């Protein structure tokens, strides 16, 4: 499945040979994100990710960086999350060396000049405006705020207009050597290439990268002893809601049981929520659930867009579905279906070099080890009906409920009374 090498400076290199493909994908994972930032730094990791694409000494402009990849038919992108930042490039196999050279040039030689910062600050503020104007995006932001109030895990990854406006070049240059370090970085590569070639190529360009002591993340305050609600009024045709409960950390032994429970609850068109809320009752066009796992916390979230007059009915119906999972064991046939759904989606992902590079690199960074597909399949297969019910009983509690709403006027007091099983 993969091979792993650690360079003398602490840089981890993981690769997976896929000789049947014609592409190679390189993912560079950095162990930093929004929960590594102070309140004053909110959005700094995301701002920096944008700036890495704006120019280096050898490629002074964003145009020259993008043309390097466009000129060979490749794909170049990046992303910032709460606990990691990733830069990736996918190219045809003959262009591996050029793609690696470009990524390393960006990460080690970006200029962060004042003109680029001024322009990109405006771009990010427009990104924030876009998210604020989207009720679906806004409710996603609000549910994090209500679950983890006044702390790093609850802040938007992109920060706010105020914090983005205050970010200056010194903040970036101070942050860079604390987090962008070889021992805090994983290079994941997948495609038609051998591990030895990957290691030789990466060592040649990153072997001299000086190391240091990486900065740490801010712990989550998971204390919650009563249900929480936040509602934001908007003149919209729909009301967008997100109902959530606290989940479990990434390394928790119940992680795969919860992931399977989520598949049963709200993944796909045969999930319980989709069948009940959309098919049987016609309350929503779109409803789904998802699980988030972090270093020391997590969540289970259910999101839907509904007629404002149907908000209360929808919340009550969702809570009934959660109560069923808590009070009654899931039938074996339904468990088997969910297991096959999870396994099938995972296996299909592994046909793509981008997915495989992300799979091995992301696990190495966040877990410190890599589970193979077969190992994950075995863990899913081992989950029992009793395991699922026990997880539901631990998590689906009235005093752990949080609700975020965006839409026309709500009766908050009445909605607060609905948050119970």
Steps between C-alpha positions, in 0.01 A plus 500: 500500500772750589864553599636748753834678544605768750781737402762616749319832547178323601315533169275199443457363150226247425422361157275248331596350166212486251669377180168458318445879500642770277515771766686593815358708784715676759336620822695706751325501839597758763391447860336835552159657455249729664515335843870583523421873489441752775183712471709781347644259243163360391518425128880520483557139389242544224644838393847346475370211291366750248827693491710192422340505155588865427865495405855392580844632407512266200133533409418857605128503424192286553469484121839332467414248771166409345645487148763253615224252577249602233777458243527129579131430554532457876295608800638715783308590814510534876274506799494604865306324772490517876791260556694485173592688185561317173658594167461255217574454134391226263679456168568246228784269603771661278454833683563379856831682538358832381198468729720428802729789414204737485353392835835528675568837340165629629550366853858613545535809285169688503543877520198611705539848354279792596320528165402133502385528861288806426329334204453161664358661814220637282451160337466327838257763626290431191525128581368580849222712348407213270472262793299750702258542210446124476257376767637144464856618565396737774316234700812280481701782651243567771479140621875498570467829687220370720672165569842649579431861602784751539772248410716404206301194394184710471647771279465506123813375325518817291472729803291817490519825307653667804774242558582463129530877470744506793735228369834646395822362354672476838226272630558269203879499536466427872249218445689333215805361691280376784274282287656454156769257612612165358409310817151651471464402135404187308553455127255246359544375143291254302517389140718330244823551693723303736564590861875525440449757227267699723745497792800592284312787335352639821826467695683693230276805541387478863779313674671827598182656641592603858280365776373651825237442766145512357236716667208337679125518459252648745301233691123491468267574787252215466296590805129525424222431749199644320367525146607804297333701227600783268272649233585760237221675315514517122237579238522163326251260349640215708612462856835324525564302815785301642437279801809353664625301796853463626690216341830330578869569428686353207682234703199385704436123484134561406590706195406239239181409681397867489594528134280200424219642711519819295467303176179349634372836623560737215734389220341423165149481366413188698606642837244536778491880487462515122223243497309654791550874447492512120336188362228434758427851626618732221649748747833560324663470162843449654584347837817325607718429799877499538760428765804711590794359696768724652799447726299533820139550395245430230142544387207336326306753293172485308427773246186577302323777311125516562194719474511739798160370606644148521798570724340365816364189329841431347684538829255270675532240223881511514500458876269199467746337263784561746292356782425186298873438451554550872208290624483216245768285342546541125386192305778286356386551142527876539845469659618281211373754247680785677823303523493427129430867428799611706733237362391558143554874516843451654610250237379719214703791639815292485493494120607866486858613565382818669285304745775249577763770558257678730409176678857405590632853558207621707505196728875523550469864606189476718530147639872435487434172323317379191210257497469303178169465322482136608554598864220755488271250329573250779420761765171585335408132465570447871242760614191342654146617566589524868800723418279737302240527774763561768649788300155648441422475872822683587457781248132561434426690819269799540753710691755455218274627222587813304287667235586769247237665277514751215179631350184702572390579856499219754344452839826426679339421834271243341782347298714471813225290659509261203864406567433194704444128451 
